[in-house]
Amino acid sequence: MIQIILAIIILLFGLFLKKTNHPGFRSSKRFAIMFIILGGAVLISKLVFYFLHPA
């Protein structure tokens, strides 16, 4: 369950980096796509795993 929460946090942080105009985050904007892809891939893989292998 914690992996799903962390994937959502990573995904939301990527979206935050993509949308923000704060000067402190300008150098980190290139990582936004990486965080969005990483968070989405982990979230989808965990959900598929939990639905295919219920406890």
TORGUPA-604071 format. One record per atom (N, C-alpha, C, CB): residue number from 1; atom name; x, y, z. Coordinates in nm, 2 decimals, always signed. Glycine has a CB too. Layout:
N
[NUM,'CA',[X,Y,Z]];
...
***
This chain:
55
[1,'N',[+0.08,-0.12,+0.00]];
[1,'CA',[+0.00,+0.00,+0.00]];
[1,'C',[+0.09,+0.13,+0.00]];
[1,'CB',[-0.09,+0.00,+0.12]];
[2,'N',[+0.20,+0.12,+0.07]];
[2,'CA',[+0.29,+0.24,+0.08]];
[2,'C',[+0.34,+0.27,-0.06]];
[2,'CB',[+0.40,+0.21,+0.18]];
[3,'N',[+0.37,+0.17,-0.14]];
[3,'CA',[+0.42,+0.19,-0.28]];
[3,'C',[+0.32,+0.27,-0.36]];
[3,'CB',[+0.46,+0.06,-0.35]];
[4,'N',[+0.19,+0.25,-0.35]];
[4,'CA',[+0.09,+0.32,-0.42]];
[4,'C',[+0.09,+0.47,-0.38]];
[4,'CB',[-0.05,+0.26,-0.40]];
[5,'N',[+0.10,+0.49,-0.25]];
[5,'CA',[+0.10,+0.63,-0.20]];
[5,'C',[+0.23,+0.70,-0.24]];
[5,'CB',[+0.10,+0.63,-0.04]];
[6,'N',[+0.34,+0.64,-0.24]];
[6,'CA',[+0.47,+0.70,-0.29]];
[6,'C',[+0.46,+0.73,-0.44]];
[6,'CB',[+0.59,+0.61,-0.25]];
[7,'N',[+0.40,+0.64,-0.51]];
[7,'CA',[+0.39,+0.66,-0.66]];
[7,'C',[+0.30,+0.78,-0.69]];
[7,'CB',[+0.34,+0.54,-0.73]];
[8,'N',[+0.20,+0.80,-0.61]];
[8,'CA',[+0.11,+0.91,-0.63]];
[8,'C',[+0.18,+1.04,-0.59]];
[8,'CB',[-0.02,+0.90,-0.54]];
[9,'N',[+0.26,+1.04,-0.48]];
[9,'CA',[+0.34,+1.15,-0.44]];
[9,'C',[+0.44,+1.19,-0.55]];
[9,'CB',[+0.41,+1.13,-0.31]];
[10,'N',[+0.51,+1.09,-0.61]];
[10,'CA',[+0.61,+1.12,-0.71]];
[10,'C',[+0.54,+1.18,-0.83]];
[10,'CB',[+0.68,+0.99,-0.75]];
[11,'N',[+0.42,+1.13,-0.87]];
[11,'CA',[+0.35,+1.18,-0.98]];
[11,'C',[+0.30,+1.32,-0.96]];
[11,'CB',[+0.22,+1.09,-1.01]];
[12,'N',[+0.25,+1.35,-0.84]];
[12,'CA',[+0.21,+1.48,-0.81]];
[12,'C',[+0.32,+1.58,-0.80]];
[12,'CB',[+0.13,+1.48,-0.67]];
[13,'N',[+0.44,+1.54,-0.76]];
[13,'CA',[+0.56,+1.62,-0.75]];
[13,'C',[+0.60,+1.66,-0.90]];
[13,'CB',[+0.67,+1.56,-0.68]];
[14,'N',[+0.59,+1.56,-0.99]];
[14,'CA',[+0.63,+1.58,-1.13]];
[14,'C',[+0.53,+1.69,-1.19]];
[14,'CB',[+0.62,+1.46,-1.21]];
[15,'N',[+0.40,+1.67,-1.16]];
[15,'CA',[+0.30,+1.77,-1.21]];
[15,'C',[+0.33,+1.91,-1.15]];
[15,'CB',[+0.16,+1.72,-1.18]];
[16,'N',[+0.37,+1.91,-1.02]];
[16,'CA',[+0.40,+2.04,-0.96]];
[16,'C',[+0.52,+2.11,-1.03]];
[16,'CB',[+0.43,+2.02,-0.81]];
[17,'N',[+0.62,+2.03,-1.05]];
[17,'CA',[+0.74,+2.08,-1.12]];
[17,'C',[+0.71,+2.13,-1.26]];
[17,'CB',[+0.85,+1.98,-1.13]];
[18,'N',[+0.61,+2.07,-1.33]];
[18,'CA',[+0.58,+2.11,-1.46]];
[18,'C',[+0.50,+2.24,-1.46]];
[18,'CB',[+0.49,+2.00,-1.53]];
[19,'N',[+0.41,+2.26,-1.36]];
[19,'CA',[+0.32,+2.38,-1.36]];
[19,'C',[+0.38,+2.50,-1.29]];
[19,'CB',[+0.20,+2.34,-1.29]];
[20,'N',[+0.48,+2.48,-1.20]];
[20,'CA',[+0.53,+2.59,-1.12]];
[20,'C',[+0.61,+2.69,-1.20]];
[20,'CB',[+0.61,+2.54,-1.00]];
[21,'N',[+0.60,+2.82,-1.15]];
[21,'CA',[+0.69,+2.92,-1.21]];
[21,'C',[+0.78,+2.98,-1.11]];
[21,'CB',[+0.60,+3.03,-1.27]];
[22,'N',[+0.80,+2.91,-1.00]];
[22,'CA',[+0.89,+2.96,-0.89]];
[22,'C',[+1.03,+2.96,-0.94]];
[22,'CB',[+0.87,+2.87,-0.76]];
[23,'N',[+1.11,+3.06,-0.92]];
[23,'CA',[+1.25,+3.07,-0.97]];
[23,'C',[+1.34,+2.96,-0.91]];
[23,'CB',[+1.30,+3.20,-0.95]];
[24,'N',[+1.31,+2.91,-0.79]];
[24,'CA',[+1.39,+2.81,-0.73]];
[24,'C',[+1.38,+2.67,-0.80]];
[24,'CB',[+1.36,+2.80,-0.59]];
[25,'N',[+1.27,+2.65,-0.86]];
[25,'CA',[+1.24,+2.52,-0.93]];
[25,'C',[+1.27,+2.52,-1.08]];
[25,'CB',[+1.10,+2.48,-0.91]];
[26,'N',[+1.32,+2.63,-1.13]];
[26,'CA',[+1.35,+2.64,-1.28]];
[26,'C',[+1.45,+2.54,-1.32]];
[26,'CB',[+1.39,+2.78,-1.31]];
[27,'N',[+1.55,+2.52,-1.24]];
[27,'CA',[+1.66,+2.42,-1.28]];
[27,'C',[+1.61,+2.28,-1.27]];
[27,'CB',[+1.78,+2.44,-1.20]];
[28,'N',[+1.50,+2.25,-1.20]];
[28,'CA',[+1.45,+2.12,-1.19]];
[28,'C',[+1.34,+2.09,-1.28]];
[28,'CB',[+1.40,+2.10,-1.05]];
[29,'N',[+1.30,+2.18,-1.37]];
[29,'CA',[+1.19,+2.16,-1.46]];
[29,'C',[+1.21,+2.04,-1.56]];
[29,'CB',[+1.16,+2.28,-1.54]];
[30,'N',[+1.34,+2.02,-1.59]];
[30,'CA',[+1.37,+1.91,-1.69]];
[30,'C',[+1.34,+1.77,-1.63]];
[30,'CB',[+1.52,+1.92,-1.73]];
[31,'N',[+1.34,+1.77,-1.50]];
[31,'CA',[+1.31,+1.64,-1.43]];
[31,'C',[+1.16,+1.61,-1.42]];
[31,'CB',[+1.37,+1.64,-1.30]];
[32,'N',[+1.07,+1.71,-1.46]];
[32,'CA',[+0.93,+1.69,-1.44]];
[32,'C',[+0.88,+1.57,-1.52]];
[32,'CB',[+0.86,+1.82,-1.48]];
[33,'N',[+0.92,+1.56,-1.64]];
[33,'CA',[+0.87,+1.45,-1.73]];
[33,'C',[+0.91,+1.32,-1.67]];
[33,'CB',[+0.92,+1.46,-1.87]];
[34,'N',[+1.04,+1.31,-1.62]];
[34,'CA',[+1.09,+1.19,-1.56]];
[34,'C',[+1.01,+1.15,-1.44]];
[34,'CB',[+1.24,+1.21,-1.52]];
[35,'N',[+0.97,+1.24,-1.35]];
[35,'CA',[+0.89,+1.21,-1.23]];
[35,'C',[+0.75,+1.17,-1.27]];
[35,'CB',[+0.89,+1.33,-1.14]];
[36,'N',[+0.69,+1.23,-1.37]];
[36,'CA',[+0.56,+1.19,-1.42]];
[36,'C',[+0.56,+1.05,-1.47]];
[36,'CB',[+0.50,+1.29,-1.52]];
[37,'N',[+0.65,+1.02,-1.56]];
[37,'CA',[+0.66,+0.89,-1.62]];
[37,'C',[+0.69,+0.78,-1.51]];
[37,'CB',[+0.77,+0.88,-1.73]];
[38,'N',[+0.79,+0.81,-1.42]];
[38,'CA',[+0.82,+0.72,-1.32]];
[38,'C',[+0.70,+0.69,-1.22]];
[38,'CB',[+0.94,+0.77,-1.24]];
[39,'N',[+0.64,+0.80,-1.18]];
[39,'CA',[+0.52,+0.78,-1.09]];
[39,'C',[+0.41,+0.71,-1.15]];
[39,'CB',[+0.48,+0.91,-1.04]];
[40,'N',[+0.38,+0.74,-1.28]];
[40,'CA',[+0.27,+0.67,-1.35]];
[40,'C',[+0.30,+0.53,-1.38]];
[40,'CB',[+0.25,+0.74,-1.48]];
[41,'N',[+0.42,+0.50,-1.41]];
[41,'CA',[+0.46,+0.36,-1.44]];
[41,'C',[+0.45,+0.27,-1.31]];
[41,'CB',[+0.60,+0.35,-1.50]];
[42,'N',[+0.50,+0.32,-1.20]];
[42,'CA',[+0.50,+0.25,-1.08]];
[42,'C',[+0.36,+0.23,-1.03]];
[42,'CB',[+0.59,+0.32,-0.97]];
[43,'N',[+0.28,+0.34,-1.04]];
[43,'CA',[+0.14,+0.33,-1.00]];
[43,'C',[+0.06,+0.23,-1.08]];
[43,'CB',[+0.07,+0.47,-1.01]];
[44,'N',[+0.07,+0.23,-1.21]];
[44,'CA',[+0.00,+0.14,-1.29]];
[44,'C',[+0.05,-0.01,-1.27]];
[44,'CB',[+0.02,+0.17,-1.44]];
[45,'N',[+0.18,-0.03,-1.25]];
[45,'CA',[+0.23,-0.16,-1.23]];
[45,'C',[+0.19,-0.22,-1.10]];
[45,'CB',[+0.38,-0.16,-1.24]];
[46,'N',[+0.18,-0.13,-0.99]];
[46,'CA',[+0.14,-0.18,-0.86]];
[46,'C',[-0.01,-0.21,-0.86]];
[46,'CB',[+0.17,-0.07,-0.75]];
[47,'N',[-0.09,-0.13,-0.93]];
[47,'CA',[-0.24,-0.16,-0.94]];
[47,'C',[-0.26,-0.29,-1.02]];
[47,'CB',[-0.31,-0.04,-1.00]];
[48,'N',[-0.19,-0.31,-1.13]];
[48,'CA',[-0.21,-0.43,-1.20]];
[48,'C',[-0.17,-0.55,-1.12]];
[48,'CB',[-0.13,-0.42,-1.34]];
[49,'N',[-0.05,-0.54,-1.05]];
[49,'CA',[-0.01,-0.65,-0.97]];
[49,'C',[-0.11,-0.68,-0.86]];
[49,'CB',[+0.13,-0.61,-0.90]];
[50,'N',[-0.16,-0.58,-0.79]];
[50,'CA',[-0.26,-0.61,-0.68]];
[50,'C',[-0.39,-0.67,-0.74]];
[50,'CB',[-0.29,-0.48,-0.61]];
[51,'N',[-0.43,-0.63,-0.86]];
[51,'CA',[-0.56,-0.68,-0.91]];
[51,'C',[-0.54,-0.83,-0.96]];
[51,'CB',[-0.61,-0.60,-1.02]];
[52,'N',[-0.41,-0.86,-1.01]];
[52,'CA',[-0.39,-0.99,-1.06]];
[52,'C',[-0.35,-1.09,-0.95]];
[52,'CB',[-0.28,-0.99,-1.17]];
[53,'N',[-0.30,-1.04,-0.84]];
[53,'CA',[-0.25,-1.13,-0.73]];
[53,'C',[-0.31,-1.08,-0.60]];
[53,'CB',[-0.10,-1.14,-0.73]];
[54,'N',[-0.44,-1.09,-0.58]];
[54,'CA',[-0.50,-1.04,-0.46]];
[54,'C',[-0.45,-1.12,-0.34]];
[54,'CB',[-0.66,-1.05,-0.46]];
[55,'N',[-0.44,-1.06,-0.23]];
[55,'CA',[-0.39,-1.12,-0.11]];
[55,'C',[-0.49,-1.22,-0.04]];
[55,'CB',[-0.35,-1.02,+0.00]];
***
